[in-house]
């Protein structure tokens, strides 16, 4: 295995350390701290773990955490009323409604009800539109933002002019990832299920981002020698003869690591950066709402 492993846990810890310093400075100079409200509807086990981790890391950064856990029977109107009340609450600077929502609730309507200035998930149409227009004030979805931060660490000289291929075109990762790379002056191709000769296209990429949701779809011989590979996928697979399922990414890790310059593992790669970037977005949003300078850079 020749590739260096991109340590998402270490990168996330470094970002959280910077956030804690910034929150402490804000508190000392302005006597308030950022507040993040997380809303969970239902009892999806993975969402419960995710929400619990968000609350823990929010508190560790010195921020205020507001958790709203609602039963799966909560009506759409009740959820919208809660979101609207959080929009009006000055102590809440960021709002995240955990997805997926129960089927009887229109997730897009809920997202559009969140105040764009508090939309720390970056899913509101005003933020997605601002991102596509190259507006640097857009609140950016957390996973692609974390991917970009890790990519910058791998290319100290910058990524302008590099060829980037994003496999996957979701609104959550693929599309915003492409927009972020375009803003960095990469030459970007978004690939998907109908792309012709996907392996050959991937082999043109200096930066290859896999966010398609299919276990180990991207094989080692799809990777250009010396490319940096960011694997966003988190898939549970049950191997024959093994009692426990294991987590794998969208990239065949061992194969790709033979050709790549650097690669993110699964788990321990992109995942930890997602929550850290959520906290980062909350601090940035809070500073804008209070019209104070944010020193995160």
WOTAHU-V381358 format. One record per pair of residues at least 12 apart in sequence whose ideal C-beta (glycine too) atoms are under 6 Angstrom apart, sorted by sequence separation. I is the first residue (numbers start at 1). J is the second residue. D is the distance in whole Angstrom. If there is no record, write none. Layout:
I_J_D + I_J_D
This chain:
55_67_5 + 111_123_5 + 127_139_5 + 166_178_5 + 178_190_5 + 38_51_5 + 97_110_5 + 111_124_6 + 235_248_5 + 38_54_5 + 233_249_4 + 122_139_5 + 164_181_5 + 233_250_3 + 249_266_3 + 122_140_5 + 231_249_4 + 95_114_5 + 122_141_4 + 205_224_6 + 208_227_5 + 231_250_6 + 247_266_6 + 119_139_6 + 202_222_4 + 215_235_4 + 231_251_4 + 247_267_5 + 169_190_5 + 203_224_5 + 206_227_6 + 207_228_5 + 208_229_5 + 209_230_5 + 210_231_5 + 211_232_4 + 36_58_5 + 164_186_4 + 205_227_6 + 215_237_5 + 229_251_6 + 95_118_5 + 169_192_5 + 199_222_5 + 210_233_6 + 94_118_6 + 96_120_6 + 162_186_5 + 163_187_5 + 164_188_5 + 165_189_5 + 166_190_5 + 167_191_5 + 96_121_5 + 159_184_5 + 160_185_4 + 94_120_4 + 165_191_6 + 159_186_6 + 229_256_5 + 87_115_4 + 34_63_5 + 35_64_4 + 36_65_6 + 37_66_4 + 38_67_5 + 39_68_5 + 40_69_5 + 41_70_5 + 76_105_5 + 144_173_6 + 33_63_6 + 42_72_4 + 72_102_5 + 83_113_5 + 143_173_5 + 33_64_6 + 83_114_6 + 229_260_5 + 144_176_5 + 148_180_5 + 177_209_6 + 216_248_6 + 218_250_6 + 220_252_6 + 41_74_5 + 80_113_5 + 144_177_4 + 215_248_5 + 217_250_5 + 218_251_4 + 219_252_5 + 223_256_5 + 227_260_5 + 228_261_6 + 231_264_5 + 225_259_5 + 228_262_5 + 229_263_4 + 230_264_5 + 141_176_5 + 220_255_3 + 226_261_5 + 231_266_6 + 144_180_6 + 214_250_6 + 216_252_4 + 219_255_6 + 220_256_5 + 223_259_4 + 165_202_6 + 174_211_5 + 223_260_5 + 23_61_6 + 24_62_6 + 173_211_4 + 212_250_5 + 220_258_6 + 232_270_5 + 23_62_4 + 220_259_6 + 23_63_6 + 165_205_4 + 210_250_4 + 20_61_5 + 163_204_6 + 210_251_5 + 19_61_5 + 20_62_6 + 163_205_6 + 163_206_5 + 164_207_4 + 165_208_5 + 166_209_5 + 167_210_5 + 168_211_4 + 162_206_4 + 168_212_4 + 16_61_6 + 131_176_6 + 162_207_6 + 167_212_5 + 51_98_6 + 132_179_6 + 131_179_5 + 37_86_5 + 134_183_6 + 47_98_5 + 37_92_5 + 35_91_5 + 35_92_5 + 35_93_5 + 36_94_4 + 37_95_5 + 38_96_5 + 39_97_5 + 40_98_5 + 34_93_5 + 173_232_5 + 41_101_6 + 42_102_6 + 154_228_5 + 147_230_5 + 154_262_5 + 146_273_3 + 146_274_6 + 143_274_5 + 146_277_5 + 142_274_5 + 145_277_5 + 142_277_4 + 142_278_5 + 11_150_6 + 139_281_5 + 6_150_5 + 120_278_6 + 120_281_4 + 120_282_5 + 120_285_6 + 94_282_4 + 93_282_6 + 94_285_5 + 93_285_5 + 93_286_4 + 93_289_6 + 57_275_6 + 61_279_6 + 54_275_6 + 36_282_5 + 34_282_5 + 34_283_5 + 34_286_4 + 3_257_4 + 1_257_5 + 6_262_5 + 3_260_4 + 4_262_5 + 6_264_5 + 3_262_6 + 9_268_5 + 3_263_5 + 5_265_6 + 8_268_6 + 12_272_4 + 16_276_5 + 19_279_5 + 8_269_4 + 12_273_5 + 15_276_4 + 22_283_6 + 8_270_6 + 11_273_6 + 9_272_5 + 8_272_5 + 12_276_4 + 19_283_6 + 8_273_5 + 22_295_6 + 22_296_6
